[in-house]
Amino acid sequence: MFPGMGMNPKQMQKLMEQMGIKSEEIRAARVIIEKEDGKIIITQPQIIAVNMQGQKSFQISGKIEEVKGSAEASAGESEITEDDVKLVMEQSGASREDALRALKETKGDIAGALMKLKSQ
């Protein structure tokens, strides 16, 4: 049985630190994993980075969408999802048309689209 079972989260965190295991939450709008035959796009991700003995690993959960097609074919033209448009609208206060235009101009880069809209 794992020694931390039944502990509260603060006790578990302290025990993990004593064992040299550090974790941190990473905030992100989305995660894209490029595969040979397409992409996996994770929106509304919850990301935990765990550093154990110098090795960093990530645990990612969220809303998953798979896009088929070769990585080379999709490399220059990112898939812009409705979630991306909504996120840019919410974060910038822009209209749907402006958010979509900014996303197209930045090839689906959410951070770039937000910066473009906020500088206008």
Sequence and secondary structure as in RCSB ss.txt:
>XXXX:A:sequence
MFPGMGMNPKQMQKLMEQMGIKSEEIRAARVIIEKEDGKIIITQPQIIAVNMQGQKSFQISGKIEEVKGSAEASA
GESEITEDDVKLVMEQSGASREDALRALKETKGDIAGALMKLKSQ
>XXXX:A:secstr
  TTTT  HHHHHHHHHHTTEEEEEE  SEEEEEETTEEEEEEEEEEEEEEETTEEEEEEEEEEEEEES HHHHS
SS    HHHHHHHHHHH   HHHHHHHHHHTTT HHHHHHHHHT 
